[in-house]
């Protein structure tokens, strides 16, 4: 049986929903007969301000930097069996997604990605969030995309021999935008507030897909190489992403994505309605779920990209599991 350890690191991290997403995708692959031998021996969150603290856990597992996980109000390490059980149950009960994309997205295609097809017995998969995304700069990491060039690494893989890295925030936003009827490839204009790791990843991916990028401010602004349009009075935005959460107000009539996700309230149906694709405000769960799928598709299991769940499936399942954890 192959072993696998998964963690998501950053600060703050106690609210992260990534462990739920990890279990849901793994449960889905198992249900389809993929990776039936794969055992996730450890799933955790790591409160860390420096990348060395996360990499240390990657080499030698330890109990440091593991706070109480807010979605279940207890340590995550002891919940793995329960989380996998919840994931398997919801996949069986919610076979049909509750969301309908406005535009069917095109799956990401990785060219010349030199990553192992099969998992070794020492696999470690890690997601990174703020403030760690810009801290990976070493030649010891093999990038499969522009992650090191733009200083925005949010996913790692250690195969027992070496480290691989990638950036998936941007591809995730391109994916989400299509669900809300916004196609970067048609030249859609994206306004970005901020210039941190997530902003750079989003700008890079949007431009690669043929879209226009306008920097609309923030404490840190995008580098000139990641901007290809100017903020004039004539510019009509198709989407705005506020990566710094510092915009004073939403712009009327413009779809806006908030990368942060707040706790949901109400019944499962009410929560799904709040996240609906008919809204002009895109909750951060969409971006989180989409970039997580890209991690599996591009770096962790590229050979299983056609077996992954759809974004609408994954988000439906996430809402149900979140609700169930709150009730326990």
C-alpha positions in Angstrom: 0.0 0.0 0.0 1.3 3.4 -0.9 1.5 6.1 1.7 0.6 9.7 1.3 0.9 12.7 3.6 -1.0 15.9 2.9 -0.8 19.3 4.5 -1.8 22.9 3.9 0.5 25.6 5.4 0.2 29.3 6.0 -0.9 31.9 8.5 -3.7 32.0 9.5 -4.6 28.5 8.5 -7.1 27.2 11.1 -10.1 28.1 8.9 -8.8 26.3 5.8 -11.3 24.1 3.8 -8.5 22.5 1.8 -8.4 19.3 3.9 -12.1 18.7 3.1 -11.4 19.2 -0.6 -8.5 16.8 -0.5 -10.6 14.1 1.1 -13.4 14.7 -1.4 -11.2 14.3 -4.5 -9.4 11.3 -3.0 -12.8 9.7 -2.2 -14.0 10.3 -5.7 -11.0 8.7 -7.3 -11.3 5.7 -5.0 -15.0 5.4 -6.0 -14.0 5.2 -9.6 -11.4 2.5 -9.0 -8.4 4.9 -9.2 -5.8 4.9 -6.5 -7.7 2.3 -4.5 -4.4 1.3 -2.9 -3.6 4.9 -1.9 -3.7 5.5 1.9 -3.6 9.0 3.2 -1.7 8.4 6.4 -1.7 12.0 7.4 -3.9 15.1 6.6 -3.1 18.2 8.6 -2.9 22.0 8.7 0.4 23.8 9.6 0.4 27.3 11.1 3.6 28.7 9.6 5.1 32.0 8.7 8.2 30.5 7.1 8.4 27.9 4.4 11.1 25.9 6.3 8.6 25.0 9.0 6.4 23.4 6.3 9.2 21.7 4.5 10.5 20.3 7.8 7.1 18.6 8.3 7.4 17.3 4.7 10.7 15.5 5.5 9.9 14.4 9.1 6.4 14.4 10.4 5.8 16.1 13.7 3.1 17.7 15.8 4.3 21.2 15.9 2.4 24.1 14.2 -0.9 22.2 14.2 -3.7 24.4 15.6 -7.3 23.6 16.3 -9.1 23.2 13.0 -12.1 25.6 13.1 -14.5 23.7 10.8 -14.7 20.9 13.3 -13.3 22.7 16.4 -10.7 20.1 17.1 -7.3 18.8 15.9 -7.5 17.8 12.3 -5.0 14.9 12.7 -7.5 12.8 14.7 -10.3 13.4 12.2 -9.0 11.7 9.0 -11.1 8.6 9.3 -14.2 10.6 10.0 -13.5 13.0 7.1 -13.0 10.3 4.6 -16.2 8.6 5.8 -18.1 11.9 5.3 -16.5 12.3 1.9 -17.5 8.9 0.7 -21.1 9.3 2.0 -21.7 12.7 0.3 -20.3 11.5 -3.0 -22.8 8.7 -3.0 -25.8 10.8 -1.9 -25.0 13.9 -4.0 -24.2 12.3 -7.4 -25.7 15.2 -9.3 -24.1 18.7 -8.8 -26.4 21.6 -7.8 -24.7 24.2 -10.0 -24.9 24.8 -13.7 -22.0 26.5 -15.5 -22.8 29.3 -17.9 -19.8 28.4 -20.1 -18.3 24.9 -20.0 -14.6 25.5 -19.1 -11.7 24.1 -21.1 -9.5 21.8 -18.9 -5.9 22.9 -18.4 -3.3 21.2 -20.5 0.3 20.9 -19.1 3.0 20.7 -21.8 6.3 18.9 -21.1 5.5 18.5 -17.4 8.3 16.2 -16.1 6.4 14.8 -13.1 6.2 11.2 -12.0 3.1 9.4 -13.2 2.8 7.1 -10.2 3.1 7.7 -6.5 6.1 6.5 -4.5 5.9 5.2 -1.0 7.1 8.5 0.3 4.7 11.0 -1.3 4.1 14.3 0.3 1.6 16.8 -1.2 1.4 20.3 0.2 -0.7 23.4 -0.5 0.7 26.8 0.4 -1.2 30.0 1.2 -0.1 33.5 2.5 2.6 34.4 3.5 4.4 31.4 2.0 3.8 31.6 -1.8 6.7 33.8 -2.6 9.2 32.0 -0.3 10.0 29.1 -2.7 12.9 30.4 -4.8 15.4 27.5 -4.7 16.8 25.5 -7.6 16.0 22.5 -5.4 12.4 22.8 -6.7 11.5 21.7 -10.2 8.7 24.0 -11.5 6.2 22.6 -14.0 5.0 26.1 -15.0 5.9 29.8 -14.3 5.5 29.5 -10.5 9.1 30.4 -9.7 9.3 33.1 -12.3 6.4 35.0 -10.8 7.2 34.1 -7.2 3.9 32.4 -6.6 4.0 28.8 -5.5 0.9 27.4 -3.9 1.4 23.6 -4.5 4.3 21.2 -3.8 4.9 17.6 -4.4 7.7 15.4 -3.0 8.0 12.0 -4.7 10.6 10.6 -2.4 13.5 11.8 -4.6 12.8 15.5 -5.1 10.4 18.5 -4.9 8.1 19.8 -7.7 6.2 23.0 -7.6 3.4 24.9 -9.4 1.0 27.8 -9.3 -2.7 27.0 -9.7 -4.5 30.1 -8.3 -4.6 31.7 -11.7 -5.8 28.7 -13.6 -8.4 28.3 -10.9 -9.8 31.8 -11.5 -9.9 31.3 -15.3 -11.8 28.1 -14.6 -14.3 29.8 -12.2 -14.8 32.8 -14.5 -16.1 30.5 -17.2 -18.7 29.1 -14.9 -20.0 32.7 -14.4 -20.0 33.3 -18.2 -16.7 35.2 -18.5 -14.2 33.8 -21.0 -10.6 35.0 -20.8 -9.9 33.6 -24.3 -12.4 36.1 -25.7 -10.3 39.0 -24.5 -12.3 39.6 -21.2 -11.0 42.4 -19.1 -9.9 41.5 -15.5 -9.2 44.2 -12.9 -7.0 43.1 -10.1 -6.5 44.9 -6.8 -3.2 43.9 -5.2 0.0 42.4 -6.4 0.8 39.5 -4.1 1.3 35.9 -5.0 -2.3 35.1 -5.8 -2.6 38.3 -7.9 0.5 37.5 -9.9 -0.7 33.9 -10.6 -4.1 35.2 -11.6 -2.7 37.9 -13.9 -0.3 35.4 -15.5 -2.9 32.8 -16.3 -5.5 35.3 -17.5 -3.0 36.8 -20.0 -1.9 33.4 -21.2 -5.5 32.5 -22.0 -5.8 35.7 -24.0 -7.5 38.1 -21.5 -6.7 41.7 -20.6 -5.3 42.6 -17.2 -5.7 46.0 -15.6 -4.1 46.9 -12.2 -6.6 48.8 -10.2 -4.5 49.5 -7.1 -3.6 48.0 -3.8 -0.7 48.3 -1.3 1.3 46.0 -3.7 0.6 46.4 -7.4 1.2 44.0 -10.2 4.6 44.2 -12.0 4.4 45.8 -15.5 5.1 42.4 -17.1 1.7 41.2 -15.8 -0.4 44.1 -17.0 -1.5 44.6 -20.6 -4.2 47.2 -20.4 -4.6 50.6 -18.8 -7.3 51.8 -16.3 -9.0 54.4 -18.5 -12.6 55.7 -18.3 -13.4 53.6 -21.4 -12.4 50.3 -19.8 -15.3 48.0 -19.2 -14.4 45.3 -16.6 -15.8 41.8 -17.0 -14.5 40.7 -13.7 -12.7 42.2 -10.7 -10.6 40.3 -8.2 -9.8 42.0 -4.9 -6.8 40.0 -3.6 -6.1 42.5 -0.8 -9.8 43.0 0.3 -9.2 46.7 0.3 -11.7 48.0 -2.3 -14.1 50.3 -0.5 -17.1 49.1 -2.3 -18.3 46.8 -5.1 -18.6 48.3 -8.5 -22.3 48.1 -9.6 -23.0 45.7 -12.4 -19.6 44.1 -12.4 -18.9 40.5 -11.3 -16.5 40.5 -8.4 -14.5 37.6 -6.9 -13.6 37.7 -3.2 -10.8 35.2 -2.6 -11.7 35.0 1.1 -14.6 32.7 2.1 -16.7 33.6 5.1 -18.7 31.0 7.2 -22.0 30.0 5.5 -25.3 30.1 7.3 -28.7 28.4 6.8 -29.7 25.1 5.3 -27.7 23.3 2.6 -30.2 24.6 0.0 -29.8 28.2 1.2 -26.0 27.8 1.1 -26.0 26.5 -2.4 -28.3 29.3 -3.5 -25.8 31.8 -2.0 -23.0 30.3 -4.1 -25.1 30.2 -7.2 -23.6 31.2 -10.6 -26.4 33.7 -11.1 -24.9 36.0 -8.5 -22.6 39.0 -9.3 -20.4 38.2 -6.2 -18.3 35.1 -6.4 -17.5 33.5 -3.0 -13.9 32.4 -2.4 -14.9 28.8 -2.2 -15.2 28.7 -6.0 -11.6 29.8 -6.4 -10.4 27.5 -3.6 -12.1 24.4 -5.1 -11.0 25.2 -8.7 -7.3 25.7 -7.8 -7.4 22.5 -5.7 -8.6 20.6 -8.7 -5.8 22.1 -10.7 -3.3 20.7 -8.2 -4.5 17.2 -8.9 -4.7 17.8 -12.6 -1.3 19.4 -13.1 1.0 18.2 -10.4 -0.3 15.4 -8.1 -2.1 13.1 -10.5 -1.8 14.4 -14.1 -2.4 10.8 -15.4 -5.9 10.9 -13.8 -6.9 14.3 -15.1 -9.9 12.8 -16.9 -11.1 11.1 -13.8 -11.4 14.1 -11.6 -14.7 15.5 -10.4 -16.1 18.6 -12.0 -15.9 21.9 -10.2 -19.7 22.0 -9.7 -19.6 18.5 -8.2 -16.7 19.4 -5.8 -18.4 22.6 -4.6 -21.7 20.8 -4.0 -19.9 18.2 -1.9 -17.9 20.8 0.0 -21.0 22.7 1.1 -22.7 19.5 2.4 -19.6 18.3 4.3 -19.1 21.8 5.8 -22.7 21.7 7.1 -22.3 18.2 8.5 -19.1 19.1 10.4 -20.9 22.1 12.0 -23.6 19.7 13.3 -21.2 17.2 14.9 
